[in-house]
Amino acid sequence: MKNNIMSKRVLASGLLLLFLLTASLIVLLIPSRQVYAETSDMLIVEDMSDDYAITKRYTNIQGFLNLKKSRSRSISKEGQVNALCDTLYIDREELFGMDESVLLTAQSITISDTLMVTDEDGNLNTLAINYESARDFSDITGDNGNGGYMAGRIIVIQDSSHNKYNSQNKFVAYGFECSFTMRWLKKPTYTMKDYFTFCSDNAYTEEDSECTLTADVRSESSSMGVERFTRSIGAGKSYSSGWPVFHFNLFDDVYSSTNSLTYSNQRISARARLYSTSNFRIRMAYAHKQLVAGDLSVSISTSGPSISFSGLKSSRRVYETPNFDVGFVPN
C-alpha cells in the first residue's frame, strides 16, 4: 500500500514538473514586445522595432534625471539635457525650434529611425537602420544606385505642460512635442522644388509648426582660402487636410573663377505640437523633384494615415517612413 502511495506521489510530482516545463516553454515561444529596464540609468525602454524602422519608447525620465542629480548635485539643467541627449543619441540639432527643457519633464520620449532607399524606377524600400549605421550602408559606401538614400528620424515627447485645456480649464487632449528630420546620405543630382509633410490618424496639430533646410558649406576663394560653416533657410508652408506642407529648394553648388561654394549633408528639420486623447500613428514624407516640367501637389488622408504626391513617377522621388505607434502616458 505504502509503495502504491509513494508511486502515485512520484507520478504526480513528475506530471506537475512536466506541466511547469511545458508552460514555461510555451511562454518563451509566445512573441512579445521587448520591455527591459536599464538598471545603470533607470530608464525603462520599450522596443517596438520591426523590419522597417527602429522604434523605442523611453519612460521613467525622472528616475534617470534623479539618479544623475544624486551622483552630481551641482549638475545644471543644461547638463541634465546633455546627459539625456547623450543616452538617447539625440542630436541637439534635431530639437530645432523646441524648448529643450521639455526633455526634463517628459512623461515619455519615443524615437523612430528609418533608412529610405529608392531605386532607378522610384520604388521605395525602408530598412530598420539608424542614422549612424546608415552612413555605412554598403550601397552608399560602394556608390551604388542613383543616390536615393535618406535617413529619417521622428522624436515624439509627451509632456504634461503642453496638454490642452478649454476656456473652462477642462482637459481636452494630451500634448506632444514632435521633431521630424530627414537627411540626404548621398548628395542628390537635382536641386529643384521639394516638399515635406507629416500626418497622423488619432492626433491633430494647429499652426504651431516650422521647418528649415540646413547644409554644411565649404567655401574656397583666392582671397579668403577655405572656410567651413553651416547655412539654413526657412521653408514655405501651406496646408492639406489640416497638416502643414513645407516647400523649399535644395542648395546649389556655385563655382566661379575666383571662388566656389559646395554643399553637403543637406537635411531638413521640422517641429510641431500634436494633440491626442489616445494612442496614435504618425508618419512623414518627402518628395524630391527630378524634372523641370510640371509641379507636384500633396494630398493627405489621416484615416491611414497616408500621403500621396501627384505627377509622373519619373518626375519625383518619394521618401516616406512607415507608420509607427505612439502610446501616451496618463497624467
N, C-alpha and C positions, 0 to 999 in steps of 0.2 A: 504493500500500500504506500509506504513512505517513498519507495523508488518511483512509483507512478506519479505521486505528487511532485517529487523532485523533477521528474522528466517533464511534467506539464509546465512547471515553473521555468525550466530551462528553455522549453519550446516557446513559451510566452515572451520571455526575455529576448530570445532570438528574433521573434516576429516583430517585437517593438523596435529593436535595433535596426532591423531591415526596413521598417516603415520610416524611421527617422532618417536613415541614409537616403532612401528614395526621395523623401520630401526635400531634403537638402539639395539633392541633385536637380530636382525639378526647379527649385528656386534659383539655382545657379544658371539654369538653361533659359529662364524667362528673361527676355531682353528688357532692360530698364534704362531710364535716363540716368546718367552718371552724376552723382552728387557726392562731393567729398569736401572735407574741411582741411585746410592747410593750417596745422597747428602752429607753424612758425610765425604766421602773421594774422591768424584769427579770421581771415576771410573765408566765407563759405562760397564755393564755386560750383555752379550748376552747368554742366557741359551739355549743350543742345546741338552739337555739331553733327553734320551729315556729310555726304559725298560732295556737296555743292558749296558749303560755307562752314567756317569755323565760328561757332557762336557760343559765348559763355556769359553767364549771368552771375554777378558778384553781389553778395549781400553781407550783412554784419560789418558794414563800413565803419561804424562807430567803434566796434570792438577792435578793429585794425588800428584806428587812429588812437584809441585809448592806450593800446599797447605801445605805440610809438612814443606817446607823451610820457608814459611811465618810464621808458628807457632813457628819454632825454627831456627833462622838464622844461628846458629852455627852447624846445623846438617851436618855431614860429608857424603861423598859418601857411606861409609860403613854403616852409619846409615840409609841412604835412601834405600840401598839394603835390610837391615834388616826389615825396615818398610814395604816394598813391599812384601817381602817373608812372613812376619807375616800375612799380609792382605790376600794374595792369598794362604796361607797354603802350602808354598813351603819349603821343607826341603833342606838345603844348600847342603846336600849330593847328592840330585837329580840333581844338576847343575854340576856334576862331569865332570872335564875337560873343562868346559865352562868358558869364561871370564865373570864374574858376572856383570861387568859394562854394558853388553849388555841390562840388565834389565832397566837401567836408560835412555836409548834412544829408547826403543822399541815402534813400532807403535801398536803392539798388542801382547797379550800373551794368547794362547789357552791351556787349561788343560783338559785332559780326564782321568777319573778314572773308573776302572772296577774290579769287583771280578770274578775270574775264578775258576770254580769248575768242577772236573772230577769225574765220578762215577767209580765203580769197573770194568766196561766194557770199560773204556776210553772215554766215551761220555762227551762232554764239554758243560757247561752251563755258560753264562756270565750274571752278575747282576750289576745294577747301584748302586754300593756301593763304597764309598771312602775308603782309607786305614785305617783311624782311626776307622770307623764303621766296617770295615771288620774283625778287630781283635775280635770284639764282636759278630760276626755272630754265630747264635745258634748252627749250626753243628760243628763249630770249638771249641767253649767253651764246648760243650757236648761231644767232642771227637768222633763224628760220622764219618762214611765214611773211606776212605783209605788214608787220609792225602793229598788229591789232591786239595789243596786250595792255590791260589796265588792272590796277589793284583797287579794290573798293572796300571802304570801311564805314560802318554805321555805329555810332555810340548813342545809347539812349540812357539818360539819367533821370530816375524818378526822385523828386524832391518835394516834400510837403509844402515848402514855401511857395511853390508855383501852382498849388491847387487853385481851382477856380470856384468862386462863390458869387451868388447873385446879390442884388441890391439889399436883400433882407439878411445878408450874411449867412445864407444857407448853402451848404456844399453842393456843387454842380458836377465837378469832374476832377480827377487826379491830373497833375501837371507833369510833363516830361520834357526836359531839355534834350534836343537831338542834334547830333553833329553828323554830317554826311561828307565823305571825302572820296574822290576818285583821282588816281594818279596814272599818268602815262608812263609805262615801264620802258617803252621804246618810242622814240620821237616820231610823231605822225608825219606823213608826207604832205598832207593837205592842212591848210590853216584857215578854213572858211568858217561861216557862222555855225556854231554848235549850240545844243540845247541840253539842259539838265533839269530833272524834276524828281519828285518823290511823292509817295501817297500811302495811304493806309485804309483798312476796312472799318474797324471799330473805333477809330480815333479821328480827330479833326484838328485843323490849325486855323489861326487867324492871320493877321497881316504882319505878325512879328517874325519875319524871316529875312535872310540875306545870303548872298553868295559872292565869292570872289575867286578870280583866277590868279595864280601865283606861279612864277618861274624863277629858276636860278639863271643869272645872266653872267656871261663872260664878255667883257668889253676890252678891246685891244686897239690902241691908237699909237701913232708915231710920237705924239706929244706926251701922253699920259702913261704909256706902257699898258700893262694888263691889270684890270680891275675886276673884282667879282662882287656881286651883290644880288639881291632878290628884287623882283618887280611884281606889283599886284595891281589889278584893276577890278572895279566892281562890275557885276553883271546886271544887265537889264532884266526886268521882271514883268511877266503877265500872269494870268490865271487860267486854269482849266479845271472845272468841277470843284472849285474852291481850293485847289492846290497850286502853289507857285510854280511857274515855269521860267527858268533863268536862261538867258541867251547871251552869247559872247563870241568873240573871235580869238582863236589861239594866237600867240605871239609869233611873228615872222622874223627870221634871221635877217640882218641888214649888213650888207657889205659895200664898201666904197674903197677908193684908192688910198684913203688916209685912216680909215678905222673900220671895225667890224663889231657887230653885236650878235652873239649866238645864245639861244635859249635852250635850256634843258630842264628835266624834271618838272614839266608843266603839270599842275594839279589844280583841282577846284575844291573849295571848301565851302560848305553851306551850313547854316544852322536854322533851327525853327523850334518853336514850342508847340507840343501836341497835347491834346486833352482827351481823356478817355475814362470810362467808368468800368472797364473790363479789360481782359487780355485783348491784344490786337496784333495784327500782322502789318509789316511795313516793308517797302522796297524802294529802290532808287534806280533811275535810268539816265543814260547819257547817249545822245545822238550826235555823231560826228559826221559833218557834211563832207562828201567826197567829190561832188561835181558842181561846177559853177551854175549850170542851168537849174531853174526851179528853186523852190524853197521847201522847208519841212513844216509840218504842223503837228501838234501834240494833242492826243485825246486820252483822257484818264477815266477808268472805271474803278470805283472803290469797292465794288462787290467782291472783287478777286483778292487783292486789288491787281489791276493790270494797266500797262502804259503802252500806247502804240504811237508810231510816227508814220505819217503819210509820205508818199513819194516813192520813186523807183528804188528797189532794194540796192541796185548798183550805185545809187547816189549817196548812200549813207552807210555807216557802221553803227550799230546799236549795241550798247553795253548795259546789261540790266542784271541786278542782283536777284537771287531767289527771295521769295517771301520768307521772313523769319518771325517767330513769335516773340512778343514782348509781354511778360507777365507783370502784373502790378502787385505791390505790397500794400495791403490795407493799413491805414494810419491807426 
